[in-house]
Amino acid sequence: DAFLLLEFWRQSDVYRQGKISNEEFYHLACEILQSCIQSQEEFFESFNSVIDHLNEDIIKLIKRIRDMGNYKLILLSNINASHWDFIKKKNWRFMNYFDELILSHKIHITKPDPQIFSHTLYKAGCKPKEILYIDDGLNNVIAAKELSINAIKFSGYDELVEELKKFNILKK
């Protein structure tokens, strides 16, 4: 049922904002989906399985930009506590390429709320025009642009490389 899925997604946003605990989210999910055939542990194992692989080309690109030493890299993510714990356990080295991690469940704000971009600007110590923001969510890109932040909608590796060349981050 589309309504159930929509409600689950809405509650997921509350969870990504860190406004409910893992346990509360589990019970809410059971209630919304009208089923609780899994234990909490099994539920989160399934829930976290959406994080199934890394885009190695993008990781190499992030490292390449990081190694230039010219840019501060900030990860801004709408992520819930369970997914974050799962990622930490994976110990993916690319997370160390970032100077700052801004995680929605820690600061209780999700994209595209303008407050999360204001918070990011503060953490970056930059003016909006000094930022290049990349996101695969169109609403997030639009929200950033409304605050005069340079923003690119991610739609693939090759397109991103071309956009980075336009911003003179990569050589043409």
C-alpha positions as CSV (number, residue, x, y, z in Angstrom):
1,D,0.0,0.0,0.0
2,A,1.4,3.4,-1.1
3,F,0.1,5.1,2.0
4,L,2.0,2.8,4.3
5,L,5.2,3.3,2.4
6,L,4.7,7.1,2.5
7,E,4.1,7.0,6.2
8,F,7.1,4.8,6.8
9,W,9.2,7.3,4.7
10,R,7.9,10.2,6.7
11,Q,8.8,8.5,10.0
12,S,12.2,7.7,8.6
13,D,12.8,11.4,8.2
14,V,12.1,11.9,11.9
15,Y,14.5,9.1,12.6
16,R,17.2,10.6,10.4
17,Q,16.8,13.8,12.4
18,G,17.7,11.8,15.5
19,K,14.4,12.7,17.2
20,I,13.5,9.0,18.0
21,S,15.7,6.1,19.2
22,N,16.5,2.9,17.3
23,E,14.0,1.1,19.5
24,E,11.3,3.7,18.9
25,F,11.9,3.5,15.2
26,Y,11.7,-0.2,15.2
27,H,8.3,-0.2,17.0
28,L,7.0,2.6,14.8
29,A,8.0,0.6,11.7
30,C,6.3,-2.5,13.0
31,E,3.1,-0.5,13.6
32,I,3.2,1.4,10.3
33,L,4.0,-1.7,8.2
34,Q,1.4,-3.6,10.3
35,S,3.9,-6.4,10.8
36,C,6.7,-7.3,13.1
37,I,7.9,-10.7,11.8
38,Q,11.5,-9.8,12.6
39,S,13.3,-9.2,15.8
40,Q,14.7,-5.7,16.3
41,E,18.2,-7.0,15.4
42,E,16.9,-8.7,12.2
43,F,15.0,-5.6,11.3
44,F,18.0,-3.4,11.5
45,E,20.1,-5.9,9.6
46,S,17.6,-5.7,6.8
47,F,17.2,-2.0,7.1
48,N,21.0,-1.5,6.9
49,S,21.3,-3.8,3.9
50,V,20.5,-0.9,1.6
51,I,24.1,0.2,2.2
52,D,25.5,-2.5,0.0
53,H,28.4,-1.2,-1.9
54,L,30.8,1.8,-2.4
55,N,31.2,3.7,-5.6
56,E,35.0,3.2,-6.0
57,D,35.3,5.8,-8.8
58,I,33.7,8.5,-6.6
59,I,35.9,7.5,-3.7
60,K,39.0,7.8,-5.9
61,L,37.8,11.2,-7.0
62,I,37.2,12.4,-3.4
63,K,40.7,11.2,-2.5
64,R,42.2,13.0,-5.6
65,I,40.5,16.2,-4.5
66,R,41.6,15.7,-0.9
67,D,45.2,15.1,-2.0
68,M,45.3,18.4,-3.8
69,G,45.2,20.1,-0.4
70,N,43.3,23.1,-1.7
71,Y,39.9,22.3,-0.5
72,K,38.1,21.6,2.8
73,L,35.8,18.6,2.3
74,I,32.7,18.3,4.4
75,L,30.3,15.4,4.3
76,L,26.7,16.5,4.9
77,S,24.4,13.5,5.2
78,N,20.8,12.8,6.0
79,I,21.6,9.6,7.9
80,N,20.0,7.8,10.7
81,A,21.8,6.4,13.8
82,S,21.5,2.8,12.6
83,H,23.0,3.4,9.2
84,W,25.8,5.5,10.8
85,D,26.6,2.7,13.2
86,F,26.7,0.2,10.3
87,I,29.0,2.5,8.3
88,K,31.3,3.0,11.3
89,K,31.6,-0.8,11.8
90,K,32.6,-1.1,8.1
91,N,35.5,1.2,8.9
92,W,35.6,2.6,5.4
93,R,38.8,4.6,5.0
94,F,37.2,7.1,2.7
95,M,35.4,8.7,5.7
96,N,38.8,10.0,6.8
97,Y,39.1,12.1,3.6
98,F,36.6,14.5,5.1
99,D,37.5,17.4,7.3
100,E,34.1,17.5,8.9
101,L,31.1,15.2,9.1
102,I,27.7,16.8,9.5
103,L,25.2,14.1,10.2
104,S,21.5,14.8,10.4
105,H,20.8,12.5,13.3
106,K,23.4,14.3,15.4
107,I,22.2,17.9,14.7
108,H,18.5,17.0,14.4
109,I,18.0,18.7,11.0
110,T,17.7,17.2,7.6
111,K,18.3,18.4,4.1
112,P,16.7,20.4,2.4
113,D,16.0,22.5,5.5
114,P,17.9,25.8,5.1
115,Q,19.1,25.5,8.7
116,I,21.3,22.5,7.8
117,F,23.0,24.6,5.1
118,S,23.5,27.5,7.5
119,H,25.1,25.1,10.0
120,T,27.3,23.8,7.3
121,L,28.4,27.3,6.2
122,Y,29.2,28.1,9.8
123,K,31.3,24.9,10.2
124,A,33.1,25.5,6.9
125,G,33.8,29.1,7.8
126,C,32.9,30.1,4.3
127,K,30.5,32.3,2.4
128,P,27.9,30.6,0.2
129,K,29.7,31.4,-3.0
130,E,32.9,29.8,-1.7
131,I,31.1,26.4,-1.4
132,L,30.5,23.8,-4.0
133,Y,27.8,21.4,-2.9
134,I,27.1,18.1,-4.6
135,D,24.0,16.0,-3.9
136,D,21.9,13.4,-5.8
137,G,18.7,14.9,-4.4
138,L,17.2,17.6,-6.6
139,N,15.3,19.3,-3.7
140,N,18.6,19.5,-1.7
141,V,20.4,21.1,-4.7
142,I,17.6,23.6,-5.2
143,A,17.6,24.5,-1.5
144,A,21.4,25.1,-1.6
145,K,21.1,27.3,-4.7
146,E,18.4,29.4,-3.0
147,L,21.0,30.2,-0.4
148,S,23.5,31.2,-3.1
149,I,25.5,28.1,-2.7
150,N,27.1,26.7,-5.8
151,A,25.4,23.3,-6.2
152,I,25.6,20.4,-8.6
153,K,23.1,17.6,-8.9
154,F,25.0,14.3,-9.0
155,S,23.8,12.1,-11.8
156,G,26.9,10.1,-12.5
157,Y,30.7,10.0,-12.4
158,D,31.4,11.4,-15.9
159,E,28.9,14.3,-15.5
160,L,30.5,15.1,-12.1
161,V,34.0,15.2,-13.5
162,E,32.8,17.6,-16.2
163,E,31.1,19.9,-13.6
164,L,34.2,19.9,-11.4
165,K,36.2,21.0,-14.5
166,K,33.7,23.9,-15.0
167,F,34.5,25.0,-11.4
168,N,38.2,24.7,-12.0
169,I,38.6,22.0,-9.4
170,L,39.8,19.5,-11.9
171,K,41.9,20.4,-14.9
172,K,40.3,20.5,-18.3
